[in-house]
């Protein structure tokens, strides 16, 4: 479920929903990956629920380093933060 859909549903149910960022992964950005109250739990109006949203797939970059003194070049792959 997307962040905007979650906000709408929380408002309809009278719940106080907050959001935090999860990790990079295969899930699209801003899609819920977990929540602080288990699905199917009975809660009262006004209950606070934290929803963790995916950061989406990690972007990969290739960096090239060269060492002019030694004549070597190095390649490193990093994920964006």
N, C-alpha and C positions, 0 to 999 in steps of 0.2 A: 504494500500500500504506500502511496506517495505521501510526502509531507503535507501537501495541501488537502488531500483526502482525510488524513488523520486529524488535521486541525478542524475540518468541518465536522467530522464524527464526534470529536471531543466536545465541541460547542453544542452539538445536538444532544449529547448525553449529560451535559453539565459537568464534565471532567476537566481537571486542570492538567493539561499536557505540556511537558517541556521536552526539548530535544537536545541531544548531544551527538557528536560525530563518532562514528565507529572507525573501522579500518578500511584500507583499500581491499578490493576483492573482485569477484566476478559479478556482484550485484550492481545494478545501475545506481548512479549517484542519487542521494536523497530518498532512497527506498528503505523502509523500516527493516532492520535485521534482528532486533530484539526489543523487549520492553520490560519495565520493572514489575509489572503485574502480569501474571500468567494469563494467557488467552483462556477465556471461558470463566474466569474468576468473577464472583459477584462483588461489586463495590458500590459504595454510596455516592450520590451526587457530591461533587466537590473534591473527590479523591484525586490526589496528585499522581500522575504517571509519567515516567521518563521513557522516551522512545529514542532508541539508538538508530541513527541513519548511516547508511553506507556512504563512504567517500567516493565510491565508484571504482572502476578499474584503475590500477596504477599505471602511470605513464612512465615509459622507460626512455632513458636518454643514454647515449653513448658518448663518453668523454675520451678525448685523445690527449695523452701527455707525451711530450717528447723531452728527452734529456740530451741536449746539444753536446754536453761535455763527453758523454759516454756513447753517443750515437745510437741510443736505444729509444724506442717508442713504446708506450704502454697504453692499453685500452682498458677502461673500466666501465661497468654498466651500473647505473644507480636509478632508484625509483624516486619520483617526485614526492615532496612532502606536502 
